[in-house]
Amino acid sequence: MDKVAFSIPPVIGEELDAIGDAIARRRLSGDGHYTDLCRQWLEQRLGCARAFLTHSCTGALEMAALLLDLGAGDEVIMPSFTFSSTANAVVLRGAVPVFADVDPTTMNIDVDEIERLVTPRTKAIFVVHYAGRIPDMDRVNAIAARHGIAVVEDAAQSLGSSYKGRPAGTHSALAAISFHETKNIVSGEGGALVINDPQFVARAAILREKGTNRQAFLEGQVDKYTWVDLGSSYLPSEIVAAYLFPQLKATDGITADRLRSWHGYRQALEPAVDRYGITLPAPMDRDVPLNGHIFHFLLPDAERRPAFIAAMKARGSHCGFHYVPLHSAPAGRRFGRAPGGCPVTEDAAARLVRLPLFYGMGEATVARVCADVMSTLPEIFD
Ligand SMILES: *Cc1c(COP(=O)(O)O)cnc(C)c1O
């Protein structure tokens, strides 16, 4: 039987024409025609004060850390169950990531943990939308407001999702989106910094352009441009933006397609909950629509996960898993803290399996992977 890949980057069909057009325009560095189209699309879609295209979500998170003036002694609360970039952005500024435990049904930060971990040094909370699911931002924002701390959304995985009628990336002052080829909407490498608090817009433009006021110069606000602040180069090339624009326009179709696969998996695997003791992701809440970014579930134990994944692979269905909890990773132990530990994260992360999920995989492939799961579970766990 054919193999099922774990992930395949989406192609809409208009990308090559857009790249050809970008080349014909003879302007390939950042902030040209296609970067502007992507910016406008994001700003309209999100209703944010400003969206800056970046070369990665990692870069956008670094910009957020710079904009918040994070520095030595500052603490930033974030889930331990996330990608290294969430923590690196903070560590690069000399601040300390303080790792929180997760809710095992969503793998999102356990909001009760935030209150427990706040200290007088806490300067921000970096919230991750795992698998595109937005946690209870009303509660997160209420806690942040009470303690006078900033909130940043690591919305790397959640373009297309929303919470109480408002899209991912609009529930905090600053948010970071990823267009890495493993995400829903892609440009190979790519990202965006979403700014909802207008006070950050002017400085973000400077940070992103090597610490210069080039943007103000291009807009005719100053008559020469120069080095005015610290900064780096966070712009993507026009070639990258040209790939991205047709993808952005296809967001609703890609999201609907992935969600069909997500619901297909959840429904077909329901019988395995009682029969084999697997834990499925929480169902989709009407107030918190998902984007079908990841379908994961938890096996009954961690010891047999390698055998389960190997047996799935032998059947031709390629599964994945992640993350090594950051508080237990070598760099996390060096740079971060986890007061009280993250026992739920440790347990769940070790049992987690991700099933193949990509745009256009189709019902038959979903059914085939489910059949492989339902034959592999008894083989390994009975
Ligand atoms: C993918 C991802 C990132 C990094 O995105 P890049 O665009 O590859 O830099 C950061 N945080 C989370 C939660 C991610 O899933």
Ligand as a Chemical Component Dictionary entry (heavy atoms), coordinates in Angstrom:
data_LIG
# 
_chem_comp.id                   LIG 
_chem_comp.type                 NON-POLYMER 
_chem_comp.pdbx_formal_charge   0 
_chem_comp.three_letter_code    LIG 
# 
loop_
_chem_comp_atom.comp_id 
_chem_comp_atom.atom_id 
_chem_comp_atom.alt_atom_id 
_chem_comp_atom.type_symbol 
_chem_comp_atom.charge 
_chem_comp_atom.model_Cartn_x 
_chem_comp_atom.model_Cartn_y 
_chem_comp_atom.model_Cartn_z 
_chem_comp_atom.pdbx_ordinal 
LIG C1 C1 C 0 6.897  26.742 14.144 1  
LIG C2 C2 C 0 6.896  27.397 15.459 2  
LIG C3 C3 C 0 7.770  28.472 15.751 3  
LIG C4 C4 C 0 8.850  28.911 14.823 4  
LIG O1 O1 O 0 8.409  29.340 13.564 5  
LIG P1 P1 P 0 9.476  29.695 12.436 6  
LIG O2 O2 O 0 8.664  30.447 11.421 7  
LIG O3 O3 O 0 10.008 28.399 11.913 8  
LIG O4 O4 O 0 10.535 30.535 13.027 9  
LIG C5 C5 C 0 7.651  29.099 16.978 10 
LIG N1 N1 N 0 6.745  28.701 17.891 11 
LIG C6 C6 C 0 5.921  27.672 17.649 12 
LIG C7 C7 C 0 4.914  27.284 18.694 13 
LIG C8 C8 C 0 5.972  26.973 16.441 14 
LIG O5 O5 O 0 5.139  25.938 16.226 15 
# 
loop_
_chem_comp_bond.comp_id 
_chem_comp_bond.atom_id_1 
_chem_comp_bond.atom_id_2 
_chem_comp_bond.value_order 
_chem_comp_bond.pdbx_ordinal 
LIG C1 C2 SING 1  
LIG C2 C3 SING 2  
LIG C2 C8 DOUB 3  
LIG C3 C4 SING 4  
LIG C3 C5 DOUB 5  
LIG C4 O1 SING 6  
LIG O1 P1 SING 7  
LIG P1 O2 DOUB 8  
LIG P1 O3 SING 9  
LIG P1 O4 SING 10 
LIG C5 N1 SING 11 
LIG N1 C6 DOUB 12 
LIG C6 C7 SING 13 
LIG C6 C8 SING 14 
LIG C8 O5 SING 15 
# 
